[in-house]
Every structure is written in C-alpha cells, then in structure tokens.
Amino acid sequence: MPYNSAMSHSHSVLLRVLPVLVLLGGCSGLAPSQTTAPQPPASDWQACEGERPMVCTMIYDPVCGRQSNGALDVYASPCNACADVAVTAWHPEPCEE
C-alpha cells in the first residue's frame, strides 16, 4: 500500500482530538447513580456559574452533582460535574445512596 500523506495527517489529527472527545463524552467516568438521597445543606453546594468547561483534567476527585430536575449523580470532579449542562450545582463529596 503506497504512503498516503492525507491519511497519515488524518490519523495524526484523530490521535490528538480523541482524548478531548473522550473527556467531553463521558465526563463522569462512573456508572450513573442518579438518586434522590437526602441532599447536604444548601450552603455546601457550589453553583455551576459562568461558561461551562470544555475540557477537564483526569484528576479523580469525586463530587455529587445536582441536576436541574433534582436528580443527584456522582461525577469524577467538580469540572466534570459543571461540564454537564444539566448540572446546576455540585457538592464536594460523592452522593450518598
């Protein structure tokens, strides 16, 4: 098979973009655990304000995210929680079952 520079370039671009797509696609990194368990006091919640993150680090620091419909879900980090447009706020510990 002859060398195809266009194909080589497309593979190079894919290898650079793929990690970003993985981060954006499944931000929680955990199986969904949507629950309606008792919520921590309102003062412990941090609102997701401003522009939503497009890319988050892979540092695992699990938090509880509260979605606009009231459901709670565990996310890998505060950044991952706020990257989900359904999340309105996060709490610095995983959701209790």
Stockholm file with secondary structure:
# STOCKHOLM 1.0

chainA/1-97         MPYNSAMSHSHSVLLRVLPVLVLLGGCSGLAPSQTTAPQPPASDWQACEGERPMVCTMIYDPVCGRQSNGALDVYASPCNACADVAVTAWHPEPCEE
#=GR chainA/1-97 SS CCCCHHHHHHHHHHHHHHHHHHHHHSTTCSCCCCBCCCCCCGGGCEECCSSCCSCCCCCCCCEEEEETTSCEEEESSHHHHHHSTTEEEEESSCCCC
#=GC SS_cons        CCCCHHHHHHHHHHHHHHHHHHHHHSTTCSCCCCBCCCCCCGGGCEECCSSCCSCCCCCCCCEEEEETTSCEEEESSHHHHHHSTTEEEEESSCCCC
//
